[in-house]
Amino acid sequence: MNIGITVYPTYGGSGIVGSELGKELARRGHTVHFIASALPTRLTELNERVRFHEVEMMSYPLFEHQPYTLALATKMATVAETEQLDLLHVHYAIPHSISAILARESLRPQRRLPVITTLHGTDITLVGADRSYLPITRYGIAQSDGVTAISHYLKRETEETFGYSDVEVIPNFVCGSEYARQPRPELRAELSPANEPLLVHVSNFRPVKRPVDCVEILARVRGRGINARLAMVGDGSERGRAEHRARCLGLEEFCTFVGKQPRIVDYLSVADVLLLPSEQESFGLAALEAMACEVPVVASRVGGIPEVVTDGETGCLSEVGDVAKMGADAAALCADETARRAMGRRARESALSRYNTDLVIPQYIEFYERILAADHD
């Protein structure tokens, strides 16, 4: 198949999943055309089967804000014609599904171009539920030829918010050979000089991820007599607040903020516990990647996380904001290496038995084929 994929080229789950999906499809013999404003974060290598088409923005004095949705639709239609795309697969309803529908309609006299929309979370739970965006989001979903969601939780949210139930659940995925615990002694020594227990947080540092809570959790772990350290991977609006809180608590020397990193697996490979105290997660991709690297997860019991993390078996779940319990859970794991390693082994087994690429990518391919077949009925 010849597939067009559009993602936000940012350090968020949807961009990561869309990029990894494209690479996995290419490995299986399909040709993938990424259509976006910039090269997606995880798309580090282009080749004959993985191509990139940049959406170029023209500067018009008439427009106060550049009309990205229209520029994207135009680029989608152009690429669809020149590259003979079989379908468009967009990640995030707003504005990507709207642009794809415009592209599809503009080409309708000449050819058919099915649009598949994958819902990732904040397009439904935050943006989509906003009163001003609800009608256009509902339209984008309803007018798509196929809709998928990354968790059963998100499918339920879509049904409740938009009254739309024709949603296929295809979860996020992880490559077991790429995400496996690998020796990184130099990085471990850098982050934990005396081989202290190492907590790690990975996110885009938006408020919904609650990165400041990670500093509070570290304080409570250390308050129990465990000389743990914390590595904060990523960047975003809340980084400054988290750094400030670390200084206020006298923990700055035990917290390392490393910014955005191209190889998350390196940091997960040296981690003892992943902290994911989010107030909302539609799936919890960071949790899945950590589990594949044999890292137990201490997380909030919200959204799709309980579908991924089994409380007491592959991680520990708490209510949002309960940093006392999260601290106690993290401390218990840091203090008991045998129990921690056993939980880590169970975590990897769970991740690969349910979310391995070899299980999930064929679901996307089968969904594509089903939509294409329906399109020709």
C-alpha positions in Angstrom: 0.0 0.0 0.0 0.9 3.7 -0.5 0.0 5.4 2.8 0.0 9.1 3.8 0.5 9.7 7.5 0.1 13.1 9.3 1.3 13.7 12.9 2.2 16.6 15.1 6.0 16.6 14.8 6.4 17.1 18.5 7.6 15.3 21.6 4.2 13.8 22.3 2.7 10.3 22.2 0.7 10.8 19.0 3.8 11.9 17.0 5.8 9.0 18.4 3.2 6.4 17.6 2.6 7.8 14.1 6.3 7.9 13.3 6.9 4.4 14.7 3.8 3.1 12.8 5.2 4.4 9.5 8.5 2.8 10.1 6.9 -0.5 11.0 4.7 -0.4 7.9 7.8 0.3 5.7 9.5 -2.7 7.2 6.6 -4.8 6.0 6.9 -3.6 2.4 4.5 -0.6 2.4 5.5 2.9 1.3 4.8 5.6 3.8 4.6 9.3 3.0 4.8 11.6 6.1 3.0 14.9 5.4 3.7 17.4 8.2 5.0 20.9 9.0 8.4 19.4 10.2 10.1 16.1 10.3 8.5 14.1 13.2 10.6 13.5 16.3 11.2 9.8 15.9 11.7 9.9 12.1 15.5 9.9 12.0 16.0 8.1 8.8 14.3 8.5 5.4 14.6 6.0 2.6 12.7 4.7 -0.5 9.8 3.5 1.6 9.8 6.3 4.2 9.4 9.7 2.7 8.7 13.2 4.0 6.7 16.0 2.4 6.9 19.3 4.2 3.8 21.5 4.5 5.1 24.9 3.4 3.5 28.0 4.8 3.3 31.2 2.7 3.2 34.5 4.4 0.1 36.6 3.4 -0.3 40.1 4.7 -4.1 39.5 4.7 -3.9 36.8 7.4 -3.1 37.5 11.0 -2.5 33.8 11.5 -1.2 31.4 8.8 -4.0 29.1 7.6 -2.2 25.8 8.4 -5.3 23.6 8.0 -5.7 24.8 4.4 -2.0 24.5 3.6 -2.0 20.9 5.0 -5.1 20.0 3.0 -3.5 21.3 -0.2 -0.3 19.4 0.5 -2.3 16.2 1.2 -4.2 16.5 -2.0 -1.0 17.2 -4.0 0.9 14.2 -2.5 -2.1 11.9 -2.9 -2.1 12.7 -6.6 1.6 12.7 -7.4 2.4 9.6 -5.2 -0.9 7.8 -5.9 -1.7 7.3 -2.2 -4.2 4.6 -1.3 -5.3 6.4 1.9 -4.6 9.1 4.4 -4.0 8.2 8.0 -4.1 11.2 10.3 -3.3 11.2 14.0 -5.3 13.7 16.1 -8.8 14.8 15.0 -8.1 18.6 15.1 -7.0 19.9 12.6 -5.7 16.8 10.8 -8.9 15.0 10.1 -10.5 18.3 8.8 -7.5 18.8 6.4 -7.7 15.2 5.2 -11.4 15.5 4.6 -10.9 18.7 2.6 -8.2 16.9 0.6 -10.4 13.9 0.0 -13.3 16.1 -1.2 -11.2 18.2 -3.5 -10.0 15.0 -5.3 -13.4 13.3 -5.3 -14.2 14.0 -8.9 -11.0 12.2 -10.0 -10.4 9.5 -7.4 -11.3 8.1 -4.0 -9.1 8.8 -1.0 -10.2 7.2 2.3 -9.4 9.0 5.5 -8.6 7.2 8.7 -8.4 9.2 11.9 -6.6 7.8 15.0 -7.7 9.5 18.3 -5.0 9.8 20.9 -6.6 11.6 23.8 -6.4 15.3 24.2 -8.0 15.8 20.9 -11.1 14.3 22.5 -10.7 14.8 26.3 -9.5 18.4 26.2 -9.8 20.1 22.8 -12.7 18.0 21.5 -14.8 18.6 24.7 -14.3 22.3 24.5 -17.6 23.8 23.5 -16.2 25.9 20.7 -14.4 22.9 19.1 -17.0 20.2 19.8 -19.1 20.5 16.5 -16.1 20.6 14.2 -14.4 17.7 16.1 -17.6 15.6 15.8 -17.7 16.4 12.1 -14.1 15.3 11.6 -14.7 12.0 13.3 -18.0 11.3 11.7 -16.8 12.1 8.2 -13.7 9.9 8.5 -13.9 6.7 6.6 -12.5 4.8 9.6 -11.7 5.8 13.2 -9.4 4.1 15.7 -8.6 4.9 19.3 -5.6 3.8 21.3 -7.5 2.4 24.3 -10.9 1.2 25.4 -11.0 4.1 27.7 -10.7 6.6 24.8 -13.3 4.8 22.8 -15.7 5.2 25.8 -14.8 8.8 26.0 -15.5 9.3 22.3 -18.9 7.6 22.6 -19.9 9.8 25.7 -18.6 13.1 24.3 -19.7 12.8 20.7 -22.2 10.0 20.6 -20.1 8.2 18.1 -19.4 4.5 18.6 -18.0 3.2 15.3 -14.4 3.2 16.7 -11.9 0.4 16.4 -9.5 0.0 19.4 -6.0 -0.5 18.1 -3.6 0.1 21.0 -0.2 1.7 21.1 2.7 -0.7 20.6 6.4 -1.3 21.4 9.2 -3.1 19.5 10.6 -5.7 21.8 14.0 -5.8 20.2 14.4 -2.1 20.2 12.9 -1.5 23.7 14.9 -4.0 25.8 17.1 -3.3 28.8 20.6 -2.6 27.6 23.8 -2.0 29.6 24.6 1.7 29.7 27.2 1.9 32.5 28.4 5.4 31.6 24.9 6.9 31.6 24.1 5.2 34.8 27.2 6.5 36.5 26.4 10.0 35.2 22.8 10.0 36.6 23.6 8.0 39.7 27.3 8.4 40.7 27.1 6.2 43.7 24.7 3.7 42.1 21.8 5.1 44.1 18.3 4.0 43.1 17.2 6.0 40.0 13.7 7.3 39.4 13.0 8.4 35.8 10.2 10.6 34.4 9.7 10.9 30.6 7.2 13.4 29.1 6.6 16.6 27.2 6.3 18.4 30.6 2.8 19.8 30.0 0.7 20.5 33.1 -1.4 17.4 32.5 1.8 15.3 33.1 2.3 16.8 36.6 6.2 16.7 36.5 6.3 18.7 39.7 4.8 15.7 41.4 7.9 13.7 40.5 10.0 16.0 42.6 7.5 15.7 45.5 7.7 11.9 45.1 11.5 12.0 45.2 11.3 14.0 48.4 9.2 11.4 50.1 11.4 8.5 48.9 14.4 10.3 50.4 12.4 11.1 53.5 12.2 7.3 54.0 16.0 7.1 54.2 16.6 6.0 50.6 19.2 8.0 48.8 17.4 8.0 45.5 18.0 10.3 42.5 15.6 11.5 39.8 16.3 11.9 36.0 13.7 14.1 34.2 13.7 13.4 30.5 11.9 15.9 28.2 11.0 19.5 28.1 8.0 21.8 28.1 6.2 24.5 30.0 6.3 22.8 33.4 10.1 22.2 33.5 10.8 25.6 35.1 8.3 24.9 37.9 9.8 21.4 38.5 13.3 22.8 38.7 12.1 25.5 41.1 10.4 23.0 43.3 13.6 20.9 43.4 15.5 24.0 44.6 12.9 24.8 47.2 13.1 21.3 48.6 16.9 21.3 48.6 16.9 18.5 46.0 18.5 20.2 43.0 21.7 18.1 43.4 19.7 14.9 43.2 17.5 15.9 40.2 19.0 15.9 36.7 17.0 17.6 33.9 18.4 16.2 30.6 15.9 17.8 28.2 14.7 16.1 25.1 16.6 13.0 24.2 16.5 11.0 20.9 17.0 7.6 22.6 14.6 7.2 25.4 15.5 3.5 25.7 18.9 4.5 27.0 17.4 6.3 30.0 14.9 3.5 30.6 17.7 1.0 30.5 19.3 2.6 33.6 16.1 3.4 35.4 14.9 1.5 38.5 11.4 3.0 38.5 9.4 5.1 36.1 7.2 7.9 37.5 4.0 8.7 35.6 1.9 10.9 37.9 -0.3 12.3 35.1 -3.8 13.7 35.7 -4.8 12.3 32.3 -3.4 9.6 30.0 -5.4 8.0 27.3 -2.9 5.1 27.1 0.4 5.7 28.8 3.0 5.1 26.1 5.9 6.0 28.4 4.6 3.3 30.8 4.6 0.7 28.0 8.1 1.6 26.8 9.4 1.4 30.4 7.7 -2.0 31.0 9.4 -3.4 27.9 12.7 -2.3 29.5 11.8 -4.2 32.7 11.1 -1.0 34.6 8.2 -1.1 37.1 5.8 1.9 36.8 4.5 4.1 39.6 1.6 5.9 38.0 -1.8 7.5 38.4 -4.9 5.4 38.1 -6.4 7.4 35.3 -7.6 7.0 31.7 -6.1 4.1 29.9 -3.2 3.5 32.3 -5.0 0.6 34.1 -5.3 -1.2 30.8 -1.5 -1.1 30.5 -0.2 -1.3 34.1 -1.6 -4.0 36.4 -1.5 -2.7 39.9 0.7 -4.8 42.1 1.9 -7.0 39.3 3.7 -4.7 36.7 3.5 -1.5 38.7 1.8 0.5 41.4 -1.2 2.8 40.8 -2.5 5.6 42.9 -5.0 8.4 42.8 -4.0 11.6 41.0 -1.9 13.8 43.2 -1.4 11.2 45.9 2.4 11.8 46.1 2.5 10.2 49.6 1.4 6.8 48.3 3.4 7.1 45.1 6.5 8.0 47.2 5.8 5.0 49.4 5.4 2.7 46.4 8.6 4.0 44.8 10.5 3.7 48.1 9.4 0.1 48.5 10.6 -0.8 45.0 13.9 1.0 45.5 14.5 -0.8 48.8 13.8 -4.3 47.6 15.9 -5.2 44.5 14.6 -8.7 44.3 11.0 -7.7 44.2 11.7 -4.8 41.8 13.5 -7.1 39.4 10.7 -9.6 39.5 8.1 -6.9 38.8 10.3 -5.6 36.0 10.4 -9.1 34.4 6.6 -9.4 34.7 6.2 -5.9 33.2 8.2 -6.9 30.1 6.4 -10.1 29.7 3.0 -8.3 29.9 4.1 -5.5 27.5 5.3 -7.9 24.8 2.5 -10.4 25.1 -0.1 -7.7 24.5 1.5 -4.8 22.7 4.3 -6.1 20.6 4.6 -4.6 17.1 4.1 -8.1 15.6 0.6 -8.2 17.2 -0.5 -4.6 16.7 0.8 -3.5 13.3 -1.1 -6.3 11.5 -4.3 -4.9 13.1 -3.6 -1.5 11.4 -2.9 -3.3 8.1 -6.1 -5.3 8.4 -8.1 -2.1 9.2 -6.6 -0.3 6.2 -7.6 -3.2 3.9 -11.1 -3.3 5.4 -11.6 0.4 4.8 -10.2 0.2 1.2 -12.5 -2.8 0.5 -15.5 -0.9 1.8 -14.6 2.1 -0.2 -14.9 0.1 -3.4 -18.2 -1.6 -2.5 
